[in-house]
Amino acid sequence: MKVLTAEDDPVSRRVLEANLRQWGYEVLVATDGREAWEIINLPEAPNLVISDWVMPRMDGPALCRRVRGLEQSGYIYFILLTAKGEKQDVIKGLEAGADDFLTKPFDNEEFKYRIRIGERIVRLERRVMELANTDALTGVLNRRAFMERMNREILRSARENAPLSLLLIDIDHFKRVNDTQGHQAGDQVLKEFSNRLAASMRPYDFLGRYGGEEFVICLPGVNSVKVGGIAERMRRQIEEMAIVLSNGAPPLRVTASFGATSYRHESGEDMERMIKRADDALYRAKAGGRNRVCQEEIYH
């Protein structure tokens, strides 16, 4: 786990860093509150911050208040270190949003286990968020979590004028699987299907279960020229897949229909409109005989 220390005193800073590394943490170091704030705003910021109270440019309580004002998915556990030990100081630190408060000088063993408590809380929060954001059957993003992340990608695409594409995918004749093989086999198909899609994606693409046997993939950085070819590659991989069912039936093959679309920067469209165009393309794929990719006409 990454831990950020914010401490202006060089001796105290080195001691903190040495202890944390000895205890198995990846340590980021800031010499004052302003530098710590810049680190916290970087991608993949640490989820545990240990900050001195008195620092130049920005003190510990001010840094903590800024952290609590952030809108982000992961919780940041904040420990304040200070020579201030009066009750009103403790209250002031906790009012700023600190999770824990240690008065200098402190015992290293006590400090170690205070950090362990923070680590457990951060990991628990991550697990809760993971359960809240994933589909219970397939383990991919659920619809709500996908839509939230997709909306952020659209805003980023509009801001940076970066390409962005979307695939809406439907398993062909999925009802037949449930009717002939049973719902357990249907669940197995959904799991294997989502696994195959995930295996064919780049690390920064993301997959969600849109509902029932429909899935949706966001493709950052992919434009309207490339998205059709990516979808066709995925379609072929699905077509070639043989699913070994746990009920002893012969291996099952499925196909899927794909609707592909890309973000229109000229119109500044919202997420709902983009998904609607992908859905229209998917409808054409199914109406045209299924097991095919349909892409909206390239927009000029």
N, C-alpha and C positions, 0 to 999 in steps of 0.2 A: 504494500500500500504506500502511496505517496504521502509524505508529510511535509508541510511548509513551515519553516521556522522564520520568524521575524524578530530580529534582535540586533540592536545597534552596538552593543558592547562586544568587541571582538573575542574576548576571552570566553564570555558566556555563550557566544555563538558557536565557537569551536567545541565547547563541552557538549552543548545540545546536539550538534551534528554528530559528534563521535558516539555519544550514547545511543542515539536513534539508529545509526548505521549498525552498531553492535547488536541492537535488538531486532534487526532484520528489516528496517524500513528504508525505502528510497527517499532521500532527503533533498528538498529544494531549500535554498537559503536566500533570505532577503535581509538587507541591512537597515531597512526602515519600513514604515507602513505604506508609503507610496510605492516602493518597489514590490512589496508583498501584494498590493492591490493589482499591479500590472500582471504578476504571475497568476493570480487567481482568475484573471480574465482571459488567460490563454486557453486554447483547446486542451482537453484532458487535464483540467486543473486538479490540484490535490483536494481530497475530501476531508483532510484533517489539518487544522492550522494551529500552531503554537506561537503566540505573540506576546512580546513584552508589552507592558503598559506604556511606559514613557519612551517615546522614540521621536526623532526629528521628522518633519514634514507631515506625518500622520501618526497619531498615537494608536495604541491598541484598541481602546473603545471605539474610536472613530472608524478604524478599519473594520471592526466587528459590525458596526451599524451598516456600513456599506455592503458587507457580505450578506447581511440579513435582508437588504433591499434588492438583492439579485433575483432575477427570475430564471431559475435553472432547474433541471430535472433532479440533480443529485444534491443531497444535503451536505453541508460543510459543518463539521464538528469543530468548535472553536474553544481553545483553552487560553486563558489569560494568565500571564506570569507577572508578578509585581512585588515590590517591597512594601506596597500599601496593604496594611492588614486590618485597618479599622472597619467596623461593620458597614459604615456608609460607603466605603470604597468597594466592598464586596457587592453591596446592593447596586452601586453605580455600574459595575462591570456586568452584573447579571442583567440589568436593565438594558445595557447595550446589545444584549443577545448572546453573551458568552454561555457556553454549556458547562464549563468548569473553571475553577479559579484556584490558583496555587500561589501561596505567599513565599517569597524568597527569604532565606535559603530553604530549600525543600529537600526531602530525602529522595534519593534517586530511585529506590525501589518503589516508593509510593508513586512517584512520577511515572514510572514504567507502567504500573497497573492502572493509573488514571488514563494513560494513553490506550492501553488495552481495552478499557471500557469504551472509549471513543471509537476504537476500531470495530468493536462488536456492534455498536449502534449504527455505524455507517454501513456495515455489511448487512445488517438486518433491514435497514432502509432500502438498500439496493435490492434485496430479495423481495421485499414487499412491492417495490416498483416493478420488478420483473414479472411477478405474478399478476399485477394489475394491468400490465401492458401486453401480455402474451395470450395467445389462444391456447386454451387448456389442452386441446387434443393434439395440435400440430406443433406447438411451441413457437410459431412465428408470431409477428405482431398481430394483435387483434385489430378490429376495424377502427376503434377510437384512437388507439395509439398510432396506427398507420396514418390516419387523417391528420393528426396533430403534427407528425413529422413531415408529412407531405406538404402541409401548409407552410412550414418553415422553409422547405426546399423551394417552393414557389416564390416566396418572398426573397430568398437569396438569389434565385435565378433572375428575378426582375431587377433586383438591386445591382447585380454584377453583369447583367446581360449575358448570362451563361445558358447554354442549352440544357434542356431537361425533358425527359420523355417518360411515358407511362404505359404499362401493359396491363390490360384487364383480361383474365384467363378463366375459362370455364371448362371443367371436365365434361367431355361429351357423354351423353346418355348415362349419367351417374345413377339415376334412379334405377336403372336396370341392375346395377351392381347390388344395391340394397335389396331389390326384389328377388333376385336369383341367388345371391350369395349370403345375404343377411347383413345386418347393420354393423356387426363386428368386422366383417370383411370390408364394408364401406369405410369404416374408420381407418382400417389399415391402408386402404387405397389413398385416403386423404393424407395420411402421414407420409407414405412413400412418395406421393406426388409432390408434396411441399418440400421434401428432402431433395428430390431431383431438381426442382426449380432453384432451391437455395445453392446447390452444388454448382450450378451453371452461372451464378451471379458473381460480380466483382465484390471486393470487400466493402465498398461504399454504396452499393445498391442495397435496397431493403425491400422485404417481402411481407405482405400482410394477407390475412384471410379476410376477404371482403364480406363473405357470408355464404353458408352452405358449401357448395363445391366451387365457388368463385374465389380466385386469388388475384392480388394486385401487386405489381412490382414498380418501384420508382427507380429510374435510371438517370442519376445526375450526370451531366456532361455529355449526354447522348442527344444528337439532333435528329431531325426528321429524315435525314438521308440514311442514317445508320440503324434506326430503331427497328425497321422492318426486318433487316437481316438478323439482328439479335433475336427477335421473336421467332423467326423461322428456325434458327439453330436450336432454340429451346423446344420448339414444337417437335422437331425431329428426335431430339433426345427423349422426350416423353413417349413418342410413338415407338421407339426402340426398347422401352423399358418393359421388363417382364416382372410382375409382382407375384412373389411366392406367398400364397395365402396360408394362414395358420390352420385353416379348416381342412387341409389336405386336398383341396380342389386343384386342378391343373393351374399353372401360372396364368395370371390374368394380364391382359394388355388393355391399356386405355389410350385414348387420344384426347386432345384438347383443342379448343378454339381460342384464338388470340385477337384482341382488339388493341391496336397500337395508335398512340397519338403523341404529339410533342407540344411543348408550351409555346403559345403565341405571344411574343413580346410586344408586337405592335398593338394588340388590343388590351394588354394588361389584364387578361382574364383571371378569374378566381379559380380556386380548386374545384368547385362544383361544376363549373363549365368544362374544365379540362377532363374531368371524370366522365361527364356526360358524352363528350366526343369519343372517348375510349369505349364507352358502353355502346354507342351507336355503331362503331366499327366492329365490336364483338357481335352485335346482333346481325350484321351483314355476314360475318364469318359463319355463324350458325345457320343463317338462312341459305347460305350458299353451299351447304353440304357438310359443315363442320370439319374438324381436323385441318384447319387452315388459318392463315394470318390475314387479317384485313387491316389496312392502315387508312386513316383519313387521307384525303387528297392533300398534297403538300400545299400549304397556304402561302400565298404571295400578297 
